């Protein structure tokens, strides 16, 4: 009633002091005000404030970012430890929802894309430019695809995280839930106890094998050079012997065909000389062949020894590398799209092209998924701590298909894979089950990267791709094997869609 009286008085005053045009404007304004007063107010989620858990915090195991409520929560083995508001990508530059991990940290990073803008306490989660960093927070999504954090919070977080920490970006709110399942990997105490000594001894054995391989390789090379000279000498002697035999045959014919005593005597003299020369060359050839036979045998033995030594060098290097990997948490990714299982472990080996570390990716196998035509969702299972039964696990679901337990029920992890990784399973190990294939951003110096195909991915469109030489690579002679196996089929543009916004193929350069 008060509002209607006020607006009526406003209209009367307008008619008294202004012309008809102004009256019209005032009337429109009045109607607008009335409509605004009448419209129901939409409720917004209460803004998240920075907070710390009221207890001593452990090492952060994962960060979960909610796009819906614009906040991030850090979790250790016992629960949440830090919480803060964030600002994710604006419309058209949306931060992609999915599974990521910290691949690089730079305290004073500057943007390669946006006018050298400051990105303090940057923690990269993809090599094409998606990162967590300090920045202004207007209270809503406003970035170009990165996740902005409060400046002070970003600094605190930077000092607490490690490379490889899981970063989960969820369309909705999500949190870890306690989880158990009979198919989860169970470590063996004796294997864990033996792993450090094994990791220390095998590199020494590998170094000795490498030294022996180098020595046998040099010996084989020397023998090859020597036999090459002998072979050349034999060929020369055989040619000389052939000519001498031909000359002897010619003189023998000359003796037979001589018509005079003088011609016959001359032919006999030439025949005797040719016979002596042929006999001498036969002796030399036989001696050289006998000498060459032993040296050729020795050279063949040296080559075989070098081949055996090289194989042992590769085997011991692989064993030493695997022994080191047993001291690192594993990550398993199971894709319903490709029906494959992938395993990754951080090698602590610096990337050869700078920035980040190399991840071992030598395990990729087909896997059986019950009812593969039915969505399974996206679930992250994390070993957070040891307990009396082996490991305590949590689950986080960010894309609904089955619930976490039902999703795990549909998976059969190959026994040989479990035999390789389960005995030394440790906290921070993880298993991801997803409908999605791996993103093309998964490369030799990342953890697994997967994006939800039915969520906006504008933050990827505006960025140029990871350079091709970072998508595949060769681990060299350290036993890791190729980073991507022959069947590798990473996600460029997700083929399976659920009413999704697609993102365009990347251009051939990167920022």
C-alpha positions as CSV (number, residue, x, y, z in Angstrom):
1,X,0.0,0.0,0.0
2,X,2.8,2.4,0.9
3,X,4.5,1.6,-2.4
4,X,1.4,2.4,-4.4
5,X,0.8,5.7,-2.6
6,X,4.4,6.7,-3.3
7,X,4.2,5.9,-6.9
8,X,0.9,7.8,-7.3
9,X,2.4,10.9,-5.8
10,X,5.3,10.6,-8.2
11,X,2.9,10.4,-11.2
12,X,0.9,13.5,-10.1
13,X,4.1,15.5,-9.7
14,X,5.2,14.5,-13.1
15,X,2.0,15.7,-14.7
16,X,2.2,19.0,-12.9
17,X,5.8,19.9,-13.7
18,X,6.7,18.2,-17.0
19,X,5.3,17.5,-20.4
20,X,3.6,14.4,-21.7
21,X,6.8,12.6,-22.8
22,X,8.2,12.8,-19.2
23,X,4.9,11.5,-17.9
24,X,5.3,8.4,-20.1
25,X,8.8,7.8,-18.9
26,X,7.8,8.1,-15.3
27,X,4.9,5.7,-15.9
28,X,7.3,3.1,-17.4
29,X,9.6,3.5,-14.5
30,X,6.7,3.0,-12.1
31,X,5.6,-0.2,-13.8
32,X,9.2,-1.5,-13.7
33,X,9.5,-0.8,-10.0
34,X,6.2,-2.4,-9.3
35,X,7.1,-5.5,-11.3
36,X,10.4,-5.7,-9.5
37,X,8.7,-5.5,-6.2
38,X,6.2,-8.1,-7.2
39,X,8.8,-10.6,-8.7
40,X,9.9,-13.4,-6.3
41,X,13.5,-13.2,-5.2
42,X,15.7,-16.1,-6.3
43,X,17.6,-17.6,-3.5
44,X,21.4,-17.8,-4.0
45,X,23.7,-20.2,-2.1
46,X,25.3,-18.5,0.8
47,X,28.8,-17.4,-0.2
48,X,31.6,-19.7,1.1
49,X,34.1,-18.0,3.4
50,X,37.7,-19.0,3.9
51,X,37.9,-21.5,6.8
52,X,40.3,-23.9,8.3
53,X,39.3,-27.1,10.1
54,X,39.5,-26.8,14.0
55,X,42.3,-29.4,14.2
56,X,45.8,-30.0,13.1
57,X,45.8,-30.5,9.3
58,X,47.6,-33.3,7.5
59,X,49.0,-33.4,4.0
60,X,46.3,-32.4,1.4
61,X,45.3,-35.5,-0.6
62,X,42.8,-33.8,-2.9
63,X,41.1,-30.5,-3.8
64,X,37.4,-30.6,-4.8
65,X,36.1,-27.5,-6.6
66,X,32.4,-26.9,-7.0
67,X,31.4,-25.0,-10.1
68,X,27.8,-24.6,-8.8
69,X,28.7,-23.0,-5.5
70,X,32.1,-21.5,-6.5
71,X,34.2,-22.9,-3.7
72,X,37.1,-25.2,-3.2
73,X,37.7,-27.6,-0.3
74,X,41.0,-29.3,0.6
75,X,40.9,-32.8,2.2
76,X,43.5,-34.8,4.1
77,X,43.1,-38.3,5.4
78,X,40.7,-37.3,8.2
79,X,38.4,-34.9,6.3
80,X,38.3,-31.3,5.2
81,X,41.1,-29.0,6.2
82,X,40.8,-25.8,4.1
83,X,37.9,-24.1,2.4
84,X,37.6,-20.9,0.3
85,X,35.5,-19.2,-2.4
86,X,36.8,-19.4,-6.0
87,X,36.0,-17.9,-9.3
88,X,35.8,-20.3,-12.2
89,X,35.4,-19.7,-16.0
90,X,32.7,-17.4,-17.3
91,X,30.3,-18.3,-20.0
92,X,32.1,-19.3,-23.2
93,X,35.3,-19.8,-21.2
94,X,34.0,-22.3,-18.7
95,X,36.4,-24.2,-16.5
96,X,36.1,-27.9,-17.6
97,X,34.6,-30.3,-15.1
98,X,36.6,-33.5,-14.6
99,X,39.6,-35.1,-13.1
100,X,43.0,-33.4,-12.9
101,X,46.2,-33.2,-10.8
102,X,48.8,-30.6,-10.1
103,X,51.5,-30.9,-12.7
104,X,53.6,-27.8,-12.1
105,X,54.0,-25.1,-9.5
106,X,55.3,-21.5,-10.1
107,X,55.1,-18.9,-7.3
108,X,55.4,-15.9,-9.6
109,X,53.9,-17.0,-12.9
110,X,52.7,-14.6,-15.5
111,X,50.1,-15.4,-18.2
112,X,51.3,-16.3,-21.7
113,X,47.8,-15.5,-23.0
114,X,46.5,-12.5,-21.3
115,X,48.8,-9.5,-21.4
116,X,51.4,-10.9,-19.1
117,X,48.9,-10.8,-16.3
118,X,50.1,-11.9,-12.9
119,X,49.0,-15.4,-11.7
120,X,50.6,-15.7,-8.3
121,X,51.1,-19.0,-6.6
122,X,50.1,-20.8,-9.8
123,X,49.4,-24.5,-9.7
124,X,49.0,-25.9,-13.2
125,X,46.5,-28.8,-13.8
126,X,46.8,-29.0,-17.6
127,X,49.6,-28.0,-19.9
128,X,47.3,-26.1,-22.2
129,X,46.9,-23.4,-19.5
130,X,44.2,-24.4,-16.9
131,X,45.5,-23.7,-13.4
132,X,44.7,-22.7,-9.9
133,X,46.1,-19.3,-8.9
134,X,45.5,-16.2,-6.9
135,X,43.2,-13.6,-8.4
136,X,40.2,-11.3,-7.8
137,X,37.0,-12.9,-6.8
138,X,33.8,-10.9,-7.7
139,X,31.6,-13.5,-6.1
140,X,30.7,-15.4,-9.3
141,X,32.3,-17.2,-12.3
142,X,34.5,-14.6,-14.0
143,X,37.8,-16.2,-15.1
144,X,39.0,-17.2,-18.5
145,X,39.0,-20.9,-17.6
146,X,41.4,-21.0,-14.7
147,X,40.3,-21.3,-11.0
148,X,40.9,-18.1,-9.2
149,X,41.6,-18.4,-5.4
150,X,41.8,-15.6,-2.8
151,X,45.3,-14.3,-2.9
152,X,46.2,-15.2,0.7
153,X,44.6,-18.6,0.4
154,X,46.5,-19.3,-2.8
155,X,49.8,-18.6,-1.1
156,X,48.9,-20.8,1.9
157,X,47.8,-23.6,-0.5
158,X,50.9,-23.3,-2.6
159,X,53.1,-24.2,0.4
160,X,51.0,-27.3,1.3
161,X,50.5,-29.1,-2.0
162,X,52.8,-31.5,-3.9
163,X,53.0,-32.4,-7.6
164,X,50.4,-35.0,-8.4
165,X,47.8,-33.9,-5.9
166,X,44.4,-34.8,-7.2
167,X,42.2,-31.8,-8.3
168,X,38.6,-32.7,-8.9
169,X,36.4,-30.1,-10.6
170,X,32.7,-31.0,-10.1
171,X,29.6,-29.4,-11.7
172,X,27.8,-29.8,-8.4
173,X,28.9,-30.0,-4.7
174,X,30.8,-33.2,-4.0
175,X,32.7,-34.6,-1.0
176,X,34.6,-37.8,-0.1
177,X,32.6,-40.6,1.5
178,X,34.1,-43.6,3.3
179,X,34.2,-46.6,0.9
180,X,35.1,-50.2,1.1
181,X,34.9,-53.0,-1.5
182,X,36.3,-56.6,-1.6
183,X,38.0,-55.8,-5.0
184,X,40.1,-52.9,-3.8
185,X,43.8,-53.6,-3.9
186,X,45.1,-54.9,-0.5
187,X,48.8,-54.3,0.3
188,X,51.1,-57.0,1.8
189,X,53.2,-56.1,4.8
190,X,56.2,-58.2,3.7
191,X,56.2,-56.6,0.2
192,X,56.1,-53.1,1.7
193,X,58.9,-53.9,4.1
194,X,61.1,-55.3,1.4
195,X,60.4,-52.6,-1.2
196,X,63.0,-50.0,0.1
197,X,65.9,-52.5,0.2
198,X,64.9,-53.8,-3.3
199,X,64.7,-50.2,-4.6
200,X,68.2,-49.6,-3.3
201,X,69.9,-52.9,-4.5
202,X,68.4,-53.2,-8.0
203,X,69.8,-49.9,-9.2
204,X,73.3,-51.1,-8.3
205,X,72.7,-54.3,-10.1
206,X,71.4,-52.3,-13.1
207,X,74.5,-50.1,-13.0
208,X,76.8,-53.2,-13.0
209,X,74.8,-54.7,-15.9
210,X,75.1,-51.5,-17.8
211,X,78.9,-51.4,-17.3
212,X,79.2,-55.0,-18.3
213,X,77.0,-54.4,-21.4
214,X,79.2,-51.5,-22.4
215,X,82.4,-53.5,-22.0
216,X,81.1,-56.5,-24.0
217,X,79.8,-54.0,-26.7
218,X,83.3,-52.6,-27.0
219,X,84.8,-56.1,-27.2
220,X,82.4,-57.1,-29.9
221,X,83.2,-54.0,-31.8
222,X,87.0,-54.7,-31.6
223,X,86.4,-58.3,-32.7
224,X,84.3,-57.1,-35.6
225,X,87.0,-54.8,-36.8
226,X,89.6,-57.5,-36.6
227,X,87.5,-60.0,-38.4
228,X,86.7,-57.5,-41.0
229,X,90.4,-57.1,-41.7
230,X,90.9,-60.9,-41.8
231,X,87.9,-61.3,-44.1
232,X,89.4,-58.7,-46.5
233,X,92.8,-60.6,-46.4
234,X,91.1,-63.9,-47.1
235,X,89.3,-62.4,-50.1
236,X,92.6,-61.0,-51.4
237,X,94.4,-64.4,-51.0
238,X,91.6,-66.3,-52.6
239,X,91.7,-64.0,-55.6
240,X,95.5,-64.4,-55.8
241,X,95.2,-68.2,-55.5
242,X,92.5,-68.2,-58.3
243,X,94.8,-66.3,-60.6
244,X,97.8,-68.5,-59.7
245,X,95.8,-71.7,-60.5
246,X,94.7,-70.2,-63.8
247,X,98.3,-69.3,-64.6
248,X,99.4,-72.9,-63.7
249,X,96.7,-74.3,-65.9
250,X,97.9,-72.1,-68.8
251,X,101.6,-73.1,-68.4
252,X,100.5,-76.8,-68.3
253,X,98.7,-76.3,-71.5
254,X,101.7,-74.5,-73.0
255,X,103.9,-77.5,-72.2
256,X,101.5,-79.9,-74.0
257,X,101.2,-77.7,-77.0
258,X,104.9,-76.7,-77.4
259,X,106.3,-77.8,-80.8
260,X,109.9,-77.3,-80.2
261,X,112.3,-78.4,-77.4
262,X,113.1,-74.8,-76.7
263,X,109.5,-73.8,-76.4
264,X,108.8,-76.9,-74.2
265,X,111.7,-76.1,-71.9
266,X,110.6,-72.5,-71.5
267,X,107.0,-73.7,-70.8
268,X,108.2,-76.2,-68.2
269,X,110.2,-73.4,-66.4
270,X,107.1,-71.2,-66.3
271,X,105.0,-74.2,-65.1
272,X,107.4,-74.9,-62.2
273,X,107.3,-71.2,-61.1
274,X,103.5,-71.1,-61.4
275,X,103.2,-74.3,-59.4
276,X,105.5,-73.0,-56.7
277,X,103.5,-69.7,-56.5
278,X,100.2,-71.6,-56.4
279,X,101.5,-73.9,-53.6
280,X,102.8,-70.9,-51.6
281,X,99.4,-69.2,-51.9
282,X,97.6,-72.4,-50.9
283,X,99.7,-72.6,-47.8
284,X,99.0,-68.9,-46.9
285,X,95.3,-69.3,-47.6
286,X,95.0,-72.4,-45.4
287,X,97.0,-70.7,-42.6
288,X,94.9,-67.6,-42.8
289,X,91.6,-69.6,-42.9
290,X,92.6,-71.5,-39.8
291,X,93.6,-68.2,-38.0
292,X,90.4,-66.5,-39.2
293,X,88.1,-69.4,-38.1
294,X,89.1,-69.0,-34.5
295,X,88.8,-65.3,-34.6
296,X,85.5,-65.4,-36.4
297,X,84.2,-67.8,-33.7
298,X,85.5,-65.4,-31.1
299,X,83.8,-62.5,-32.8
300,X,80.5,-64.4,-33.1
301,X,80.8,-65.2,-29.4
302,X,81.5,-61.6,-28.5
303,X,78.5,-60.4,-30.5
304,X,76.3,-63.0,-28.7
305,X,77.7,-61.9,-25.3
306,X,77.0,-58.3,-26.2
307,X,73.5,-59.2,-27.1
308,X,73.0,-61.1,-23.9
309,X,74.5,-58.3,-21.9
310,X,72.3,-55.7,-23.5
311,X,69.2,-57.7,-22.7
312,X,70.3,-58.1,-19.1
313,X,71.0,-54.3,-19.0
314,X,67.4,-53.6,-20.2
315,X,65.9,-56.2,-17.8
316,X,67.8,-54.9,-14.8
317,X,67.0,-51.3,-15.7
318,X,63.4,-52.2,-15.9
319,X,63.5,-54.1,-12.6
320,X,65.2,-51.1,-10.9
321,X,62.7,-48.7,-12.3
322,X,59.8,-50.8,-11.2
323,X,61.4,-51.2,-7.8
324,X,61.5,-47.4,-7.5
325,X,57.9,-47.1,-8.7
326,X,56.8,-49.5,-5.9
327,X,57.6,-46.7,-3.5
328,X,55.2,-44.4,-5.2
329,X,51.4,-44.4,-5.1
330,X,49.7,-45.7,-8.1
331,X,46.8,-44.2,-10.1
332,X,44.4,-46.4,-12.1
333,X,42.0,-45.1,-14.7
334,X,39.2,-47.3,-16.0
335,X,37.3,-46.0,-19.0
336,X,33.9,-47.4,-20.1
337,X,34.3,-45.6,-23.4
338,X,37.5,-47.4,-24.4
339,X,37.0,-50.5,-22.1
340,X,40.6,-50.2,-21.0
341,X,42.5,-49.8,-17.7
342,X,45.5,-47.5,-17.5
343,X,48.1,-47.3,-14.6
344,X,50.3,-44.3,-13.9
345,X,53.0,-43.6,-11.3
346,X,55.2,-40.6,-10.8
347,X,58.8,-41.4,-11.5
348,X,60.3,-38.3,-9.9
349,X,62.3,-37.9,-13.1
350,X,62.3,-34.3,-14.4
351,X,60.7,-33.9,-17.7
352,X,63.4,-33.6,-20.4
353,X,61.7,-30.5,-21.9
354,X,61.4,-28.6,-18.6
355,X,58.6,-28.2,-16.2
356,X,57.0,-31.0,-14.2
357,X,58.1,-34.7,-13.9
358,X,57.6,-37.8,-16.0
359,X,54.9,-40.2,-15.2
360,X,55.3,-43.9,-16.0
361,X,52.5,-45.2,-18.2
362,X,53.7,-48.7,-19.1
363,X,50.5,-50.5,-18.2
364,X,47.5,-50.3,-20.5
365,X,45.2,-53.4,-20.8
366,X,41.7,-54.2,-21.9
367,X,39.2,-54.6,-19.1
368,X,35.8,-56.3,-18.7
369,X,32.9,-54.0,-17.7
370,X,29.6,-55.6,-17.1
371,X,26.8,-54.0,-19.2
372,X,29.2,-51.7,-21.0
373,X,26.4,-50.0,-22.9
374,X,25.0,-48.5,-19.6
375,X,26.4,-45.3,-18.1
376,X,28.6,-45.9,-15.0
377,X,29.3,-42.3,-13.9
378,X,32.6,-40.8,-12.8
379,X,33.9,-41.8,-9.5
380,X,37.3,-41.2,-7.7
381,X,38.4,-43.8,-5.1
382,X,41.4,-42.7,-3.0
383,X,43.4,-44.6,-0.4
384,X,43.7,-42.0,2.4
385,X,45.5,-43.9,5.2
386,X,46.7,-47.3,6.3
387,X,44.5,-49.4,8.7
388,X,44.4,-52.8,10.1
389,X,42.9,-54.3,6.9
390,X,45.4,-52.6,4.7
391,X,44.1,-49.3,3.4
392,X,41.2,-46.9,4.2
393,X,39.5,-45.6,1.1
394,X,37.1,-42.8,0.2
395,X,35.0,-42.2,-2.9
396,X,33.9,-39.0,-4.7
397,X,31.2,-39.0,-7.4
398,X,31.1,-36.1,-9.8
399,X,29.0,-37.5,-12.6
400,X,26.1,-39.8,-11.9
401,X,25.4,-43.1,-13.5
402,X,25.7,-45.9,-11.0
403,X,26.5,-45.2,-7.4
404,X,30.1,-45.8,-6.3
405,X,29.6,-49.3,-5.1
406,X,27.6,-50.4,-8.1
407,X,30.2,-48.9,-10.4
408,X,32.9,-50.9,-8.7
409,X,30.8,-54.1,-8.8
410,X,30.8,-53.8,-12.7
411,X,34.6,-53.8,-12.9
412,X,36.9,-56.8,-13.1
413,X,40.5,-55.6,-12.6
414,X,42.9,-58.2,-14.3
415,X,44.7,-60.3,-11.7
416,X,48.1,-59.7,-13.3
417,X,47.7,-56.0,-12.8
418,X,46.7,-56.4,-9.2
419,X,49.7,-58.7,-8.7
420,X,52.0,-55.9,-9.9
421,X,50.5,-53.0,-8.0
422,X,48.6,-54.3,-5.0
423,X,51.4,-55.7,-2.8
424,X,52.9,-52.2,-2.2
425,X,49.7,-50.1,-2.5
426,X,49.9,-47.1,-0.2
427,X,48.1,-43.9,0.8
428,X,47.4,-41.5,-2.1
429,X,46.9,-44.4,-4.5
430,X,43.7,-43.9,-6.5
431,X,41.3,-45.6,-8.9
432,X,39.1,-43.6,-11.2
433,X,36.1,-45.2,-12.9
434,X,34.5,-43.1,-15.6
435,X,32.3,-43.1,-18.7
436,X,34.9,-40.8,-20.3
437,X,38.0,-41.6,-22.3
438,X,41.2,-39.9,-21.3
439,X,41.5,-36.3,-22.4
440,X,44.2,-35.6,-25.0
441,X,45.7,-33.4,-22.3
442,X,46.9,-36.6,-20.7
443,X,50.5,-36.9,-21.7
444,X,53.9,-38.2,-20.4
445,X,54.2,-35.5,-17.7
446,X,50.6,-35.5,-16.3
447,X,48.5,-37.6,-14.1
448,X,45.3,-38.7,-15.7
449,X,43.2,-35.9,-17.2
450,X,39.5,-36.5,-18.1
451,X,36.7,-34.0,-18.7
452,X,33.0,-34.6,-18.5
453,X,31.8,-34.5,-22.1
454,X,28.3,-33.2,-21.3
455,X,29.6,-30.2,-19.4
456,X,30.7,-26.9,-21.0
457,X,34.4,-26.9,-21.9
458,X,34.9,-23.3,-23.2
459,X,38.1,-22.9,-21.1
460,X,39.7,-25.5,-23.5
461,X,38.4,-23.8,-26.7
462,X,40.2,-20.6,-25.9
463,X,43.5,-22.3,-25.3
464,X,45.9,-23.9,-27.8
465,X,46.7,-27.5,-27.3
466,X,49.6,-29.1,-25.5
467,X,52.4,-29.3,-28.1
468,X,52.5,-32.7,-30.0
469,X,55.9,-33.6,-28.7
470,X,54.4,-33.6,-25.1
471,X,51.6,-35.9,-26.0
472,X,53.8,-38.9,-26.8
473,X,57.4,-39.6,-26.0
474,X,60.1,-42.2,-25.4
475,X,61.2,-43.0,-21.9
476,X,64.7,-43.8,-23.3
477,X,66.8,-46.6,-21.9
478,X,65.6,-46.5,-18.3
479,X,63.2,-49.4,-18.4
480,X,59.9,-47.3,-18.4
481,X,59.0,-48.3,-22.0
482,X,56.9,-46.1,-24.3
483,X,54.7,-43.5,-22.6
484,X,51.7,-44.5,-24.7
485,X,51.2,-48.0,-25.9
486,X,50.1,-48.9,-29.4
487,X,46.5,-48.9,-28.5
488,X,46.5,-45.4,-27.1
489,X,43.3,-43.5,-28.0
490,X,43.1,-40.3,-26.0
491,X,40.1,-38.0,-26.0
492,X,40.4,-35.2,-28.6
493,X,36.7,-34.5,-28.8
494,X,34.6,-36.8,-26.8
495,X,32.8,-39.2,-29.1
496,X,30.0,-40.1,-26.6
497,X,27.6,-37.2,-26.0
498,X,24.7,-36.7,-23.7
499,X,23.4,-33.4,-25.0
500,X,26.8,-32.0,-24.5
501,X,28.5,-28.8,-25.6
502,X,31.4,-29.9,-27.8
503,X,34.7,-28.2,-28.0
504,X,36.6,-27.7,-31.3
505,X,39.8,-29.5,-32.2
506,X,42.9,-27.6,-31.2
507,X,45.0,-25.5,-33.5
508,X,48.6,-26.7,-34.3
509,X,50.3,-24.2,-32.0
510,X,50.1,-23.6,-28.3
511,X,50.5,-20.5,-26.2
